[in-house]
Amino acid sequence: MNQVGIDSTAFRKALLKWYRAEGRRLPWRETDDPYAILVSEFMLQQTQVVTAIPYYHRWLERFPTVDALAAASMQDLLALWQGLGLYRRAHNLQRCARMVVEKWGGVFPRSVEELRALPGVGRYTAGAVASFAYNLPAPVVDGNVARVLSRLLNLQEPVDTPVGQAILWDAAERIAQCDQPRLINNALMELGAIVCKARNPACGRCPVRRACRAVDPETLPRKRPQPPTQTRVERYWWFYDGARVLLEQRQASARWAGLWTLPILDADSPAGLTTFVSLRHHIMRFLVDLQLVRGDHASLPEPPGSSQRWQPVAALGELPMPTPHRRVIGLALAAETPGCDLR
């Protein structure tokens, strides 16, 4: 059987026929609004589709336009994002909205170059907005597309190297040069999501298997060896008066900017402090050991203007808070008051 080229009409025709019949109906595929598409792309970064969908709907109900997002308060923003994690995405999304409003009068730019000037927008996201909103022949290479292309090409170069990236983007560019780039890019991503999976790819169901050169698909894509996981200890104060917990709101320049967390235990705090409750969680390549040290709330004043506040336990669920802190507070409250658990 003759092999089909990835930039051929036959390849695109087979892929689109399959996509029209088998592709999932996702809410961001039902719109060409660049703002809604940008929201979906930010939410889908390191977040599963099934998790992102309800957040996407709630977000657009609360902030239906780029102007509404630009004018939103930080607390409203973070409260709505709560649970998705990686809160820098929410900050960057609002920075994008404000830039679009201030620089372009609320109208999104169309070119990939201008889109890449937006905060937190890289080559993939810019290409996704240009392609999905404006039907421009811009390439997109996310994790799913990288897997599909590496197998189609039988790419032996690690995909997380400059050479590997250049090969993938060149292939995606060639595929996108057609009259339906919006559909072809969505189809390529969908193929990676539901057929060309990382484990147990359904090669027999693949609509473009005639174009595939992979000998052992599950070994692709190749990646460089990852550094070992490192353990990091983070210590925080636990001040609890039976009805309230002392929290602090992180500053704009800090990690978890704008969120409420437990107060950080400084390095120069007294030695010999005993851990009251601990929780382990992963952040990127770090295994974080989050430890709480019990403090004497009577010795801790609340000066005017301080970022620290006593928060009623009953109101904690309404505060935007990193998931690890919400979980460890739940553990601490359960230890203090059996039957009370915010996790």
C-alpha positions in Angstrom: 0.0 0.0 0.0 1.4 3.4 -1.0 2.2 5.7 1.9 0.3 9.0 2.2 2.2 12.2 2.9 1.1 14.2 5.9 0.8 17.4 3.8 -1.3 15.7 1.1 -4.9 16.2 0.2 -5.6 12.6 0.9 -4.2 12.9 4.5 -6.3 15.9 5.3 -9.4 14.4 3.7 -9.2 11.2 5.7 -8.5 13.1 8.9 -11.4 15.5 8.5 -13.8 12.7 7.5 -12.9 10.9 10.8 -13.1 14.1 12.9 -16.6 15.0 11.6 -17.8 11.6 12.5 -15.9 10.9 15.8 -14.8 14.2 17.2 -16.1 15.3 20.6 -18.4 18.3 20.8 -16.6 20.6 23.2 -17.9 24.0 24.1 -14.9 25.9 22.9 -15.2 24.2 19.5 -18.7 25.7 19.1 -17.4 29.3 19.0 -15.1 31.5 17.0 -14.9 34.2 19.7 -11.2 34.7 20.3 -11.8 35.7 24.0 -13.6 32.5 24.7 -11.0 30.4 22.9 -8.2 32.2 24.8 -10.0 31.4 28.1 -10.3 27.7 27.1 -6.6 27.5 26.1 -5.4 29.0 29.4 -7.7 26.6 31.4 -6.6 23.5 29.4 -2.9 24.1 30.3 -2.0 21.1 32.5 -5.8 20.5 33.2 -8.0 17.7 31.8 -10.8 18.5 29.5 -13.5 17.1 31.8 -12.2 19.3 34.7 -12.0 22.4 32.6 -15.5 22.3 31.1 -17.6 23.5 34.1 -15.0 26.1 34.9 -15.2 27.4 31.3 -18.9 27.7 31.5 -18.9 29.5 34.9 -16.1 31.8 33.8 -18.0 33.0 30.7 -21.2 33.4 32.7 -19.3 35.7 35.2 -17.0 37.4 32.7 -18.7 37.1 29.3 -16.5 39.6 27.5 -12.9 40.7 27.5 -14.0 44.1 28.9 -15.7 42.3 31.8 -12.6 40.4 32.7 -10.4 43.4 32.4 -12.6 45.2 35.0 -12.9 42.3 37.4 -11.5 42.4 40.9 -8.7 40.1 41.8 -10.7 38.4 44.5 -13.6 37.6 42.0 -11.1 36.3 39.5 -9.3 34.0 41.9 -12.5 32.8 43.6 -13.7 31.6 40.2 -10.4 30.0 39.3 -10.1 28.2 42.6 -9.5 24.5 42.2 -7.9 24.7 38.8 -4.5 25.5 40.3 -1.5 27.2 38.6 -3.0 30.5 39.5 -0.5 32.4 37.4 -2.8 31.5 34.4 -5.6 33.5 35.9 -3.4 36.5 36.5 -2.0 36.3 32.9 -5.5 35.9 31.5 -6.6 39.1 33.1 -3.4 40.9 32.0 -4.2 39.7 28.4 -7.7 41.2 28.7 -6.4 44.5 30.0 -3.9 44.7 27.2 -6.5 43.9 24.5 -8.8 46.6 26.0 -6.1 49.2 26.4 -4.1 48.6 23.2 -6.7 47.4 20.8 -10.0 48.8 22.2 -11.3 45.4 23.2 -10.8 43.8 19.8 -8.4 40.9 19.7 -5.5 41.1 17.2 -5.5 38.6 14.4 -1.9 37.9 13.7 0.2 35.3 15.5 2.9 37.9 16.1 0.5 40.3 17.9 -1.1 37.5 19.8 2.3 36.3 21.0 2.8 39.8 22.6 0.0 39.0 25.1 1.1 38.0 28.6 1.5 34.3 29.0 0.8 33.6 25.4 3.4 31.5 23.6 3.6 30.0 20.1 1.0 27.3 20.7 -1.7 29.5 22.3 -1.2 32.2 19.7 -1.6 29.7 16.9 -4.6 28.2 18.5 -6.4 31.5 18.7 -5.4 32.5 15.2 -6.5 29.1 13.8 -9.7 28.5 15.9 -11.0 32.0 16.0 -9.9 33.3 12.6 -9.4 30.1 10.5 -5.8 31.2 9.7 -3.3 28.6 8.6 -1.3 28.8 11.9 0.3 25.6 13.2 -0.5 24.3 16.7 1.7 21.8 18.6 0.5 20.7 22.0 1.2 17.4 23.8 -1.4 15.5 21.7 -0.2 16.9 18.4 3.5 16.3 19.3 2.6 12.6 20.0 0.7 12.2 16.7 3.4 13.9 14.6 6.3 12.1 16.3 4.6 8.8 15.4 3.6 9.8 11.9 7.2 10.8 11.3 8.8 8.0 13.4 10.7 10.9 15.0 13.7 9.6 17.0 14.9 13.0 18.1 13.6 13.9 21.6 10.6 16.3 21.2 11.8 18.5 24.0 15.0 19.6 22.2 15.3 22.6 19.8 15.8 20.2 16.9 12.8 18.1 17.8 10.6 21.1 18.3 11.7 22.5 14.9 10.7 19.3 13.1 7.3 19.1 14.8 6.5 22.8 14.1 7.6 22.4 10.5 5.3 19.4 10.1 2.4 21.1 11.7 2.9 24.2 9.5 2.7 22.0 6.4 -0.5 20.3 7.6 -2.2 23.6 8.4 -1.7 25.1 4.9 -5.2 24.4 3.6 -8.5 26.1 3.4 -9.8 24.6 6.7 -7.0 25.1 9.2 -9.5 25.4 12.1 -10.9 22.0 11.4 -7.6 20.3 10.5 -5.9 21.5 13.7 -8.8 20.5 15.9 -8.8 17.1 14.2 -5.1 16.6 14.7 -5.5 17.4 18.4 -8.5 15.2 18.7 -6.7 12.3 17.1 -4.0 12.5 19.8 -6.6 12.7 22.5 -8.8 9.7 21.7 -7.0 7.5 19.2 -3.2 8.1 19.2 -3.0 7.9 23.0 0.2 7.7 25.0 -0.6 4.1 26.1 -2.4 1.5 24.0 -2.9 3.6 20.9 -5.8 2.4 18.8 -3.8 2.1 15.6 -6.5 0.0 13.9 -9.0 2.9 14.2 -6.6 5.6 13.0 -7.9 7.3 9.9 -4.4 8.3 8.8 -2.5 5.0 9.5 -1.4 4.9 5.9 0.7 7.9 6.6 2.3 6.6 9.8 5.9 5.5 9.8 6.1 4.4 13.5 7.5 1.0 14.1 6.8 0.9 17.8 4.3 3.7 18.5 4.3 3.4 22.3 8.0 4.3 22.5 7.2 7.7 20.9 7.6 10.5 21.4 11.1 10.4 22.8 12.0 12.9 25.6 15.2 13.8 27.3 15.8 12.2 30.7 14.0 14.1 33.5 15.9 15.3 36.6 15.0 13.4 39.8 12.2 14.6 42.0 13.5 16.8 44.8 12.0 17.1 48.3 11.3 20.6 49.6 10.1 21.5 53.1 7.7 24.4 53.6 6.7 25.4 57.2 3.7 27.5 58.1 2.2 28.8 61.4 -1.0 27.3 62.7 -3.0 29.9 64.8 -6.5 28.7 65.8 -8.7 30.1 68.5 -11.5 27.6 68.3 -13.5 29.5 65.7 -11.0 31.3 63.5 -7.8 30.6 61.7 -5.1 33.2 61.0 -4.4 33.5 57.3 -2.5 36.0 55.2 -3.2 37.2 51.7 -0.1 36.8 49.4 1.3 39.9 47.8 1.1 40.5 44.1 4.8 39.7 43.6 4.7 36.5 45.6 3.9 32.9 44.7 0.1 32.4 44.9 -0.4 36.1 44.4 -3.7 37.3 45.8 -4.6 34.0 47.5 -5.1 33.3 51.2 -2.5 31.0 52.8 -1.3 30.1 56.2 1.4 32.5 57.5 4.9 31.5 56.5 7.2 30.4 59.2 10.4 32.5 58.7 13.8 30.9 58.7 14.8 32.9 61.8 11.9 31.5 63.8 12.8 29.9 67.2 14.5 26.5 66.9 13.0 23.3 68.1 9.4 24.0 66.9 7.4 20.8 66.6 5.3 20.0 63.5 1.6 19.7 64.4 0.2 18.5 61.0 1.9 17.8 57.7 0.9 17.1 54.1 2.9 16.0 51.1 2.0 17.2 47.6 3.7 17.6 44.2 4.5 20.8 42.4 6.3 20.2 39.1 9.4 18.1 39.9 9.3 18.9 43.6 7.7 16.8 46.4 6.7 19.4 48.9 6.5 18.5 52.6 4.0 21.2 53.9 4.4 21.3 57.7 2.3 23.3 60.2 3.7 24.5 63.5 1.3 25.4 66.3 1.6 29.1 67.4 0.2 31.0 70.4 -2.4 33.3 68.8 -2.4 35.6 71.9 1.2 36.6 71.2 0.5 37.5 67.6 -0.9 41.1 67.1 -2.9 42.1 64.1 -1.5 45.5 63.1 -3.5 47.9 60.9 -2.8 47.3 57.3 -1.4 43.8 57.8 -2.0 41.2 55.2 -2.9 38.8 58.0 -6.5 38.3 59.1 -8.4 36.1 61.5 -10.9 34.2 59.2 -13.9 32.4 60.6 -13.8 28.7 59.9 -17.3 28.9 58.4 -16.1 31.4 55.8 -12.9 29.5 54.7 -14.7 27.8 51.8 -15.4 31.2 50.2 -11.8 32.4 50.2 -9.6 31.8 47.2 -6.9 29.5 48.5 -4.3 27.1 47.1 -5.5 23.5 47.2 -2.6 22.2 49.4 -3.3 24.9 52.0 -7.1 24.1 52.0 -6.3 20.4 52.4 -3.8 20.9 55.3 -6.2 23.3 57.0 -8.8 20.5 56.8 -6.3 18.1 58.4 -5.5 20.6 61.2 -9.1 21.3 61.9 -9.9 17.6 62.0 -7.1 17.2 64.5 -8.4 20.1 66.6 -12.1 19.4 66.3 -13.0 15.8 65.4 -15.7 15.8 62.6 -14.5 19.1 61.1 -12.8 18.6 57.8 -12.5 21.1 54.9 -10.7 18.7 52.5 
